[in-house]
Each structure stands twice: as structure tokens, then as C-alpha cells.
Amino acid sequence: VSIRQVVRRSIYTSIFTLIPVTALLIFGESTLSDFAFALLVGILAGTYSSIFVASPVLSLYKAWRAGSVRRSPRSA
């Protein structure tokens, strides 16, 4: 599975999850609106993490496993 497919799937999942959460936020009572806001923040944070944190880490890990990433020498 390519990273591009994973990113696309994350974006689609987030968009289609945000639709009912937004409806709860707009049309729900105060308790539901508070819960929907917490869900909204969590979905946005998870999407950001999946796209901008996990994807580059996975790319670096794959490159490291293939042996193409070299460590810089450390001075004592």
C-alpha cells in the first residue's frame, strides 16, 4: 500500500466522519454539541497526525530498513 493511498484514505475518512459530527454540532442540544466539538477536535488532530507525522515517519522507516538512510557521525 502506497503512502499516497493511505493519505487519501485518511482524508476521505475524515471528511465523511466530519459530516455527521458537523450536523450534531449544528442541530444538537448543548450536551451533544459539546460532545460533537470534542469529536471534531479529535478528528482534525488525528487527520493532521496521519498526514503530516505518520507518513514521513513511515517513509523514513522504510528508507532506513532499505539501508538508504545513513546516520551522521556523532562527536563526543
Secondary structure, DSSP 8 states (H G I E B T S, - for coil): --HHHHHHHHHHHHHHHHHHHHHHHHHS-HHHHHHHHHHHHHHHHHHHHIIIIIHHHHHHHHHHHHT---------
